Amino acid sequence: MRDYTIVFIEPVDLGLLAAEAADAFAIPREQIEVWDGKAFAAPVADPVIAQVAAGSGPGAYAEFVGFDAFASHAGDPELLDVAVELATRLKHRVVFGPESAEDYRWTLVAADGSHGRVLLDDDQLDDGAITILGTVEPISGASELPQLPEVH
């Protein structure tokens, strides 16, 4: 199963996120579910292709989630391509996780589309909070973040 979970680490309007995702990936807007953390914004049409939701913890303001239906509909894009498209359209930073749950190096995509790996605080992440300690490689759109040495 493909997993397209992209977390916005800056405030973003859920309705605007749903509209931009619909436009970017040619998804009928009524096939994107919007969850504000308490209720669904409106009824959706089957099949649901993607979901946007309020963030699930501190540092996570909103999430875009797509699985197999999204992959099939959008032509099986790479996760990085989806993240860059959404970050640049909404002009807000996003992160997405690595394939391994043991790895605390996530990918950050800046509002300008530049991207690279960042190190998250593993203790805070275990508690559901996204706290970036620094970059593992230079990211032009996040130059204020300290660059950390690569740890293997």
Secondary structure, DSSP 8 states (H G I E B T S, - for coil): ---EEEEESS---HHHHHHHHHHHHT--GGGEEEE-SSSBSS---SS--EEEEEEEETTEEEEEEE-HHHHHHHTS--HHHHHHHHHHHHT--EEE--SSTT--EEEEE-TTS-EEEEEE-HHHHHTT---EEEESS--GGGTTS-B-----
